[in-house]
């Protein structure tokens, strides 16, 4: 295992920032917290020439965590309601031949 206790706090912050930047995603804070360790592993794999197998295993763990998060989102009742609302709204917009811009202007005028 790589020992990193000698790094100053500023270096740790930069390492964490770079690890999160490697992810390049717009996940929620929960998603970031769940995968920081695999991001760090991926970061160090590139930075310190870890074996390809280690890098592969880290990518596997990160993918498994993301798939688990996706399954939890699919089961979320709030998401189900939003998806249903989205479909109903699109159908209503199609039936009235309205664009999203027109709908927004109507909603804004109702305030």
C-alpha positions, 0 to 999 in steps of 0.5 A: 500500500502507498504511504502518504502520511508525509504529504502536507494538507495542501497537497492532500487537497490537490490530490483529492481535487485531481481525483474528483476531476478525473471522474469528470461527472456531475454526480451528486455529493452522495455519489462523490462520497461513495467513490472517492476511494476508487477515484483516489486509487485510479488517480494513484494508478496513473500517477504512480504506475500501479499495475494494470490489474490494480487499475482494472480492479479499481475501475471495476469497483467504481463501476459496481458502485455506480451501478448500485447507485443507479439501481437505488435511483431507479427504485426512488419514488421521487424519481418515478413521480418526476419521470411520470410528470415529464412524460405527461407534460411532453404529451400535453405539450404535443397535444397543444403543439407548444414548445418548452419556451412557450410553456415557460413563458406561460408559467412565468406570466402566472406569477 
